[in-house]
Amino acid sequence: MSRVLALVDDLLFLSRIREAARGVGAEVRAVRGPADLLAAARQGAGLVLVDADGSRLPWADAVRALRADPSLASLPVVAFLSHVHADRAEAARAAGCARVLARGAFVQDLPGLIATAVSTDTPRTLQKRNP
């Protein structure tokens, strides 16, 4: 079973992520920080989802740690956040998120994001950067 790692402290969005993953036969594992993310990613994952609005989890540090590990650097990371937080969007890109989406777009694209990640060994479509 393919795994999606979720660095998310908003239980509503974690529930939405789990529901979308279940629809395509993927498993979701919630992670809480850099060490947890690295350990889980080393066990195998196709996608990392990050709540860049969350202030209780060190999401930027976790993404930077993932990008610093050569064996995990290509793992797709998608951040989502409120559209009013332009500064956090830039911080997510600077940390190494391949895509940064407003919450509404994230919810709309979530099933496709997960399906793409779990249907291919190297989900290159997620690697593009947003303009």
Secondary structure, 3 states (H helix, E strand, C coil): CEEEEEECCCHHHHHHHHHHHHHCCEEEEECCCHHHHHHHHHCCCCEEEEECCCCCCCHHHHHHHHHHCCCCCCCCEEEEECCCCHHHHHHHHHHCCCEEEEHHHHHHHHHHHHHHHHHCCCCHHHHCCCC
